[in-house]
């Protein structure tokens, strides 16, 4: 009778295996989140301490330039031909 309850009931071995798999998945998720948090902490530390990180963000995300710099945009030939074809 005890064996049947262990193998067949809803709170038997199947539940234990399901919970073990769930714990394993949560452990993997927590490890990934811990790595992400470490990266974010490093980025925050860089932003608080130095100008390099904030300058990099301004350049890449906002397209900002330093005083005296000139921005050049190189357009591939195919895009130039398409632009010429659409003009009247």
N, C-alpha and C positions, 0 to 999 in steps of 0.2 A: 504494500500500500504506500509506503514511504517513497519507494523508487518511482512509482507512477506519479506521485505528486511532484517529485523533483524534475522529472522529464516532461511531463505533460501539462502541468498547471501554468497559469499565466505568470506566477511569481517564482517559477523554478529556474532551471539552468538557462532557458532561452532568454529570460529577463536579465540574468547575470551577464550573458554574452552580449546582449544588446547594450547594456549599461557600460560594459568594458569597452566596446567599440565607440560609444559616445564619449567616454573619458579620453580615449586615444585621439579622437578627432578634436576635442576641445584642447588637448595638450598641443597638438600641431597648430591650431588656430592661435593659441596663446603665445607660442614661440614666434610665429609670424608677426603678431601684433607687438611683441616685445622688441623685435628687430626694427619695426617701423617706428616705434616710440624712440628708440635709440637714435635713429636717423634724424627724427624731428628735433630731439633734444640737441643734437650736434648743430643742426641748422639754426636753432634759436640761439645757441651759444655764440655761433659765428656772427649772427646778426647783431647781438648785443655788444660783442667785443670789437669787431672790425668793420671796416668799410668795404672790404672785398666782396663779401657775400651780398650785402645790400646793393653794391654796384652791379654785380652779376645779375641779380634779380631785376634791377631797373633796366639793364641792357636787354636781357632776353624776353622779359614779359611786357615791358612798357616801351621798348624800342628807343630808350634814351641814349644820348651821346654826351661825351665830355665836351667841355668848352674847347673850341678850336678844331674839333673833329668834323670830317665831312662824310656823309652817308652816301654810298653808291649802291644802287640796286641793279643787278645784272639780270636782264630778261632773256630767256632762251629765244632763239630765232623763230621757232614754231609759234610761240605766243605773239611775236611781232607780226608774223604773217596773218594770223587770225585777227589781230586788232586792225590791220590795214584792210582786210576783207570786209569788216563790219562797218567801216567808216564810209559815208556817202561820197 
